[in-house]
Amino acid sequence: MLPTEHRLADGELFRLASRRGARCGSSTVVAHLLLREGQGPPTVGFVVSRAVGNAVVRNRVKRRLRHLAREHVSSLPGSCVLVVRALPAAGSAPQRVLAEDLSHCLGRLTVRG
């Protein structure tokens, strides 16, 4: 489970990260990274739309992505905001593919930032 201090709950930060943050996409996820000023831990939010599947599938994808993000949160820069958007292919993708895609996107984003 992702620790509470790393959960993104502010809707305005969701919008800012999605619109103005650096973006990297793969076959199952699109990651948006917004570097921001100030102190604080990195925060991570998830967007899983109905296009991914029914409620059971969406919740499973969110749980998998939260688990994977927990492993990467320590490597995120400063007090950044990361938004991970699941694409429809994420609903049927195995855990290994989700892990590879998220790692690929985060690697590209942190090199840019």
Summary of the structure (lengths in Angstrom):
residues: 113
radius of gyration: 12.9
end to end distance: 25.9
largest distance: 38.4
contacts: 359
relative contact order: 0.27
helix: 52%
strand: 20%
